[in-house]
Amino acid sequence: MTVLVTGATGTVGRQVVRHLLGRGQKVRALTRDPGRAVLPDGVEVVAGDLAAAVGLEEAFDGVTAAHLINFGGDYRRLTNGRQIVDLAERAGVGKVTVLVGWQEGTLEQAIRAGGLEWTFLQPLQFMANSLTDWGEALRTSGRVREPYGDRKSPPIDESDIGAVAATVLTQDGHGGRSYLLTGPEVLTARRMVAIIGEATGRDLRFEELTPDQVREEWSAPERRPPLSLFRAFTQEAGVAESDLVERLLETYGTPNEYGTTLTDQVERVTGRPPRTFAQWAAEHAGHFRAATPA
């Protein structure tokens, strides 16, 4: 059995690869630049681009299952979902998992209408976003400057997402299901910064910005909003950059059910509870520590 992993060099894709290898599966990784792909030994790396449907016939050839992402290398939602699904079906792919976001796009729609056995995986927030969004600020200044420090989310370890995907791709009983994936606890942004501080042994602080301060600072060319949100809003959801700050303030400041939603899907699928943010922070503490002067 060969499993294709798209987005294999990304935050989640790497974990899907790792867990599939741990299950003894043959893994083929699709990447736009094989020469720069750093993946474990034994992974077959093929060149291709989902957004342009380049190299997909070779990538799908001989594959029985695939993990798909719904965006291209620029993080914009795919517009050629039907073409991708047609190629997968013609190659004889039987089962797919799809990492989905807030809105369904052409890939999810084509999969629902087609003949593939599918499972959609929807994580509400990656723990890794704290590194993407806060890593540099915490290393250099020891503080995060954002609005609404008491906003809540149920962050999930990317390793747990990979474990769910690998389990679904190698076991029966998950077809036609959408899994909302969360960690084991609801945390505020302020508390997440404190947990990182405990893991690093540093006095890290969350400095709350007012909406007016956000408008002034995040509108400056050199100080854009957190990267994960910038990508999600401008590239996935299609929000114009001129409207971005107001949309972010609206989203941050409006409590919603997803911020306090906890599910047991990780444990139901994998047989073990999801990992805590404290565990994740301890493993990644080195990325948040201040650089040591040479």
N, C-alpha and C positions, 0 to 999 in steps of 0.2 A: 504494500500500500504506500503510495506516494502522496503527500499532502503539500499543496502549494500555499505559501504564505505571502500575501501582498503586504506592502508596508513593513517588510521584515526587519528593516534597520531602524524602525521607529520605536517609540516608548512601549507600546503594547506589542507590536510585531515581534520584537526581540524576545518577549516573554512567551509568546505563542510558540516560537521556534524552540525555545529552551524546554518547555513542557512537552512538546511533541517528541523531541529527542529523548527526553526522560521516559517516554512511553515506548521507546524503541521504534519510532516511525521514521521512514525516509522523508526528508524535508527538502523541498525545492523553494528557494527564495527568489521573488521577483524584485528587481531593483533597477532604477534608471542608470545607475553607475556601478557595475559590478566591481570595478577596480578599486573603489573606495569602501566597499561593503566589508565590515569587520564582523564576521559571523563564526559560530563554532565549527570546528572540524567536522566534516561529514555532510555539511549542508551543500546542496547543489545550488549554485547561484546562476540565474539567467537574467539577461538584460531585457527590459521591457518597461512600458509606460501605460498604466491603466487609462489615463485621460486621453491618450492618443490611440489606444488599442494597438500599440506597437509591441511586437514580440509575444502576443498573447497566445497565438496558436501553438508555438513552441512551449510556452509556459504551461499550458493546460494539457499538452500531450502526455498521455499515460497517467494523469492525475485522477485519483478517485474522490478526493475531497479538497476543499480550498477555504482558506480564511481570507475574506475580502474586506477592503476598506472602501468607504463611499466618497473619497476625495482623492485628488491628484497630488502631485508633488508641490503644488503651490497652495495646498490646503483648500482649494475651491472645490465645491461639490461637483461630482462627475455629471456630465450631460449625455454620456453615451452608454447608459446602463443596459439598454436593450442589446447593443452590439456585444458587450462583455458577456451577457448571459447567453446569447446565441453561440458565441465561441465556446463557452464552457459546456453547454449542452451538446454541441456537435463533437466535442472531444470526449464525451462520456463521463464528465464529472457528475457525481451523484449527490454530493452533500456539500453545503456551504454554511459557514458562519459569516455574519456581516457585522462589523463594528459600526453602529449607527449613532447619530447625534440627535439634535432637537427636532429636526424635521426630516421626513422621508424625501428622497430624491429619486432620480431616474433608475438608479441601480436597485433600490429596494422595491420600487414599483414593478420593474421588469422581473425581478425574482418572484414576487408574489404572483405574477401572471404566468410564470413559466412552469417548467417541470422539475426544477431542482428541489431537493429537500433542504429547507432553509431553517436557520435559527438566527434571530437578530439579538445582538448583545448591546445593551445601552447602559454604559456606566454614567453615573450622574456627575462625578468629579474625580479626576485622577489625583492621587496623592502627589504624583510627580509634578503637577502644576505648581506646587509650592516651591519646587526647585527652579522651574522655568520662570516663574513670576517674581520670586523673592530672593533667589540665590545670590545674585550679585549685590543687591541692597544689603542683605544680612551679612555678607562677607565684608563689605566695605564700610558700612555705617552702623550695623547692628540693629537696624530698625526697618520696619515696613511702614510706608506712608500711604494709606488708602482710606477710603470712606467706609462707613458702616462696618466697624470691627466686630459687631455682634451678629452679623449675617451668618446663617447656618448652612451647613452642607454635610453629607455623609460620605466623605472621601473614601475611595477604594484603592488599594495597592494594585499597581499594574500587573504584578505577578499573579494576583488572584484572577484578573481578567484573562491572562494567558492560560491559567489552569482551567478555567471554565471553557474557553475555546478549545483547548486540546482535548478535554473530556468529551465535549459535544461532537467533535470531529471524529472521535474514535469509538464512540458508543452509540447505541440505538436509543430511541425514546425521546428525542428532543426536537423532532421535525415539526415545523409550523408553529414554533413558539418564539415569543419575545421575552427576553430576560432583562429586567431592570436590575442592574448590579450596583450594590452599595457596600461600603465598609460596615463594621459592626457598631459604629457610634456616630452620633450627630455632634459636630464640633463647630464652634465659631472660628472665624479667621483669627481673632485675638488669641484664642486658646491654642490654635495650631502653631502660632509663632512661639508661644510659651513652651509648648512641647519640644519644638526644635531647640529652644534655649536649654531645656533640661538635657536633651541628648548631646548637645555640644559643650555644655558647661559654661555657656556664655549668657550674659544678661542682655537678652534680645527684647525689643519693645515693639509694640504696635502703636503707631502714632496716627490717630484718627484725623482725617481731613474733612473739612466741611464741604458741602456741594460746591460752594463758590471757589474754594481752594482747588478742588478737583478741576473745575472748568478752566481755571487759570493755568494750572500746572500741566494737565494732561492734553491741553490744546497746543502746548509748545512743541515745535518740531523735534526737539531733543528729548522730550519726556513723554513718550506715548504710554497708553494704558498697559496693564499686564499682558504679556505676549499671548497667553492662552485665550484670554478674552478678545484680544485684538483679532486673532485668527478666527475664533468662533463667530464673532459678529460680522466682520467685514468680508471674510472669505467663505464661511459656511452659510451664514444667514443672509449675506448680501447687503448688509447695512452700509450706507455711504459713510466714508470717513468723516465727512462734515457733520453727520448726525451721531457719530459714535459715542461721544462723551455723554450726551443726554440719554442715549439708550442704556449705557452702562449704569448711570446713576439711577435710572428707572428700575433696572433689573436688580441692582444691589439693594435699593431701598424698598422694594416691594416683596414682602415675605410671600413664599409660595409653598405648596405642599411638598415639592421635591426637596426643599431644603431640610425638611424634617422627616423624610421618608427613609425607612430602613426596610430592607428585604432580606429574606433568608436564601436567596437564589444561589449564592456562592456555596453555601454549605449543602444545599439540596443537590446541586450538580456534582460537586467535588468530594463531598463527604467530610469536609472539615470547615471550621469557621473561618471567616475572612480575617485577615491580619489587621492589627490596630495601627493607627497613625504613629504611636510611640515606637512600635517595632520598625516601621518604615523609617522614621526619623533617626533611630539609632544606627540603622544600616547605612544611611546617607549622610551622617553627621559631618563627615569630612568635607562635603561639598558646601557646607554652611559655615565652616570655620574661617576666621580671618586669615588672609595670606601672611605667611611668615616672611619678614624682610630678609632679603639675601645678605 
